[in-house]
Amino acid sequence: MSQREEFHNLDHPEDGLLRELAPGISTRIFAGEHAMLSIVTIAPSTEGQLHQHPEEQWGVLLEGSAVRIQGGEEIPVRKGDFWRTPGGVPHTMRAGPEGAKVLDIFSPPRPEYRIPGKGFGAG
C-alpha cells in the first residue's frame, strides 16, 4: 500500500466512506486498525437521534455551534470544544442556526461504520 493512501483532507467531500446518519446529517469515515475518525456535517438546527454504542467516543466541534446531549444533560459547545463519551452513554447533537461540523474519534472502530449504509447503527 502506498503511504499516500494514509493521507486525507477535511475539505475533500469525496474522501472517506460516506454514510448518511439521518436527514441533514452525514459523515465521512476513516477507519484504522485501532481507531476510527468520522467527520460529521449537521445541517442548521438539525438534531440527531439519541443513541449509544459500546465504543468510547471523543468529539471536537470544528465549525459552527451545537448542543451536545449526553447522559441526560444538554451542554452548549462552540468551535474548539471537545468531549469524551464513554461507551454505553446515550448521546446526540443538535446543531446551531449555522450548522455544525464535528470530528468524532472512536476506539475501537465501530464495525457498522466500516461499510456504506444509513443510520447511527447497523444497517
WODA-V94073 format. One record per pair of residues at least 4 apart in sequence whose C-alpha atoms are under 7 Angstrom apart, sorted by the first residue. I is the first residue (numbers start at 1). J is the second residue. D is the distance in Angstrom with one decimal. If there is no record, write none. Layout:
i	j	d
I	J	D
I	J	D
This chain:
i	j	d
8	15	6.8
16	28	5.1
16	29	5.2
16	30	5.5
17	28	5.2
17	29	4.9
17	30	6.7
17	116	6.6
18	27	5.8
18	28	4.6
18	29	6.4
18	116	6.5
19	26	5.8
19	27	5.3
19	28	6.4
19	116	5.8
19	117	5.6
19	118	5.7
20	25	6.2
20	26	4.4
20	27	6.4
20	117	7.0
20	118	4.9
20	119	6.3
21	25	5.5
21	26	5.4
21	118	5.4
21	119	4.1
21	120	5.3
22	26	7.0
22	48	6.9
22	119	5.9
24	42	5.9
24	43	5.1
24	46	6.6
25	40	7.0
25	41	5.7
25	42	4.6
25	43	6.4
26	40	5.7
26	41	5.5
26	42	6.8
27	38	6.1
27	39	5.2
27	40	4.2
27	41	6.1
28	38	5.6
28	39	5.2
28	40	6.7
29	37	5.8
29	38	4.5
29	39	6.6
30	36	5.7
30	37	5.1
30	38	6.3
31	35	6.5
31	36	4.4
31	37	6.4
31	109	6.7
31	114	6.8
32	36	5.7
34	107	6.2
34	108	5.3
34	109	6.2
35	105	6.9
35	106	5.6
35	107	4.7
35	108	5.3
35	109	5.1
36	105	5.6
36	106	5.0
36	107	6.6
36	109	4.9
37	103	6.9
37	104	5.7
37	105	4.6
37	106	6.5
38	103	5.8
38	104	5.0
38	105	6.4
39	102	5.8
39	103	4.7
39	104	6.4
40	101	5.6
40	102	5.1
40	103	6.3
41	100	6.0
41	101	4.6
41	102	6.6
42	46	6.4
42	95	6.2
42	99	5.6
42	100	5.1
42	101	6.2
43	95	6.8
43	99	4.8
43	100	6.8
44	95	5.7
44	96	5.8
44	97	4.8
44	98	5.0
44	99	3.7
45	94	6.4
45	95	4.9
45	96	5.1
45	97	5.2
45	99	6.4
46	94	5.6
46	95	5.5
47	93	5.7
47	94	4.1
47	95	6.4
48	92	5.5
48	93	5.7
48	94	6.5
49	92	6.1
50	90	6.1
50	91	5.3
50	92	5.0
51	90	5.2
51	91	5.7
51	92	6.7
52	88	5.3
52	89	5.7
52	90	4.6
52	91	6.4
53	87	5.8
53	88	5.3
54	87	4.2
54	88	5.1
55	87	4.8
55	106	6.3
55	107	5.7
55	108	5.9
55	110	6.8
56	85	6.0
56	86	4.8
56	87	4.6
56	106	5.7
56	107	5.4
57	84	5.9
57	85	5.0
57	86	6.4
57	104	6.6
57	105	5.5
57	106	4.6
57	107	6.6
58	83	5.7
58	84	4.4
58	85	6.0
58	104	5.6
58	105	5.0
58	106	6.6
59	82	5.4
59	83	5.4
59	84	6.5
59	102	6.6
59	103	5.5
59	104	4.3
59	105	6.2
60	80	6.4
60	81	5.7
60	82	4.1
60	83	6.6
60	102	5.7
60	103	5.3
60	104	6.6
61	78	6.4
61	79	5.0
61	80	5.6
61	81	5.7
61	82	6.4
61	101	6.2
61	102	4.6
61	103	6.6
62	79	5.4
62	80	6.2
62	101	5.4
62	102	5.4
62	103	6.7
63	79	5.5
63	100	5.4
63	101	5.0
64	78	6.8
64	79	6.3
64	96	6.9
64	98	5.8
64	99	5.5
64	100	4.4
64	101	6.6
65	77	6.2
65	78	4.9
65	79	6.6
65	95	6.1
65	96	4.9
65	99	6.6
65	100	5.7
66	76	6.0
66	77	5.5
66	78	6.6
66	93	6.6
66	94	5.4
66	95	4.2
66	96	4.8
66	100	6.5
67	74	6.1
67	75	5.4
67	76	4.2
67	77	5.7
67	93	5.7
67	94	5.2
67	95	6.5
68	74	5.7
68	75	5.1
68	76	6.2
68	77	6.7
68	92	6.3
68	93	4.8
68	94	6.7
69	73	5.6
69	74	4.5
69	75	6.4
69	91	5.3
69	92	5.2
69	93	5.8
70	74	6.6
70	89	7.0
70	90	5.9
70	91	4.2
70	92	6.6
71	89	5.8
71	90	5.5
71	91	6.4
77	81	5.9
85	89	6.6
95	99	5.0
95	100	5.5
96	100	6.9
106	110	7.0
112	121	6.4
112	122	5.0
117	123	5.7
118	123	6.0
119	123	6.7
